[in-house]
Amino acid sequence: MSWFRDNIDRMAAYVPGEQTGETDVVKLNTNENAYPPSPRVMQALAEFDPELLRRYPDAMATRFRRAAAKVLDVDADWILPGNGSDDLIMMIARACTGPKRRMAYPTPTFTFYRTQADIENAPAVEVPFGEDFALPLEELAEANAAVTFVANPNSPSGTAVPVEQLGELAERLDGLLVIDEAYIDFAEPEFSSLRLAMERENVIVLRTLSKGYSLAALRLGFAVARPAILEGLLKTKAIYNVGAVPCLAGAAAMEDQDHKNANARKICRARDKLSRRLEQMGFRVWPSRANFLMVRPPAGDAERLYRELKDRGVLVRYFAGAATADKVRFAVGSEQENDRLLEALGTVV
Ligand SMILES: *Cc1c(COP(=O)(O)O)cnc(C)c1O
């Protein structure tokens, strides 16, 4: 007899991007921000009161909740903090899906959605994106799942779909529409679906501090939705899902929007310059509204490219699978890192 449920035995585990201890590696495989977090975060950490470590943290991370609410101009009870947005994706899957409650999402996308459907033993309806990563609105509406996830901008493509289409999808779904805005800090403001979360009864927007705010190791994300939705999700939350350190450091990060926005602007400029260079080198480059690019090398030999870049100390991401096997994805790095990427690509292609 197995120790685990059948579906756990059967499912594939999520495979995180490689983390390397080596310092001379140009690490562009997990979409981390190229620049450091706000100095206000470092100050909050330096001034952290040890007494707060002795006690349990605030189970609702109120200090952070208020800071996020202020930036988004919503009431604090519209914000639910999580231990990264991964934690919120888990809570949503746990609360809403099951053997008779489907999860749907367009593919290729963040594979962690599938991981959560598998854990809950929920059918996963995977709908391929249309031409040029258009939202497969009709098919997702027809699937009418208990929960539909759309990452916007999407990973690994970097592409974004118009908010109007997401609004129409929400309108047609009986279940929840979760719009994962992990990369929204690098997109034009008109791509934010916050307004949909305000206006529609069934929309959740997910945000994270991992990308735009350069705080991937802090583990802090949050959901924005009406209190009636968040009250349901709360029942599936770990008791103290956000520690006191991320709560205070995260609040400091939220309160420095200028720092985050300035870094995002630098990264977007570098991204657009990098795309032009790669196109000149014969790559197909998908239009990215995130801090990374998905590209197809001229000969389509993406796995070889991934390995040869790795041999040259540049780590990018390769995803096997029909829709992605001829492409690689890499984060936009600092100017120096991007130069090293281009140099390595020049010798390989
Ligand atoms: C990086 C990423 C996340 C964020 O994960 P955290 O747990 O907040 O670090 C969520 N969704 C997508 C699509 C991502 O790429």
The ligand as an SDF file (V2000), in Angstrom:
LIG
                    3D

 15 15  0  0  0  0  0  0  0  0999 V2000
    6.8160   34.2210  -10.5210 C   0  0  0  0  0  0  0  0  0  0  0  0
    5.3790   33.9030  -10.7090 C   0  0  0  0  0  0  0  0  0  0  0  0
    4.5070   33.8970   -9.6340 C   0  0  0  0  0  0  0  0  0  0  0  0
    4.9610   34.4150   -8.2970 C   0  0  0  0  0  0  0  0  0  0  0  0
    5.2980   33.5230   -7.4330 O   0  0  0  0  0  0  0  0  0  0  0  0
    5.6390   33.9380   -5.9400 P   0  0  0  0  0  0  0  0  0  0  0  0
    5.1660   32.7250   -5.2170 O   0  0  0  0  0  0  0  0  0  0  0  0
    4.8530   35.1470   -5.5670 O   0  0  0  0  0  0  0  0  0  0  0  0
    7.1080   34.1460   -5.8900 O   0  0  0  0  0  0  0  0  0  0  0  0
    3.1650   33.6860   -9.8500 C   0  0  0  0  0  0  0  0  0  0  0  0
    2.6960   33.4610  -11.0880 N   0  0  0  0  0  0  0  0  0  0  0  0
    3.5030   33.4440  -12.1550 C   0  0  0  0  0  0  0  0  0  0  0  0
    2.9220   33.2330  -13.4960 C   0  0  0  0  0  0  0  0  0  0  0  0
    4.8690   33.6500  -11.9920 C   0  0  0  0  0  0  0  0  0  0  0  0
    5.6720   33.6070  -13.0520 O   0  0  0  0  0  0  0  0  0  0  0  0
  1  2  1  0
  2  3  1  0
  2 14  2  0
  3  4  1  0
  3 10  2  0
  4  5  1  0
  5  6  1  0
  6  7  2  0
  6  8  1  0
  6  9  1  0
 10 11  1  0
 11 12  2  0
 12 13  1  0
 12 14  1  0
 14 15  1  0
M  END
$$$$
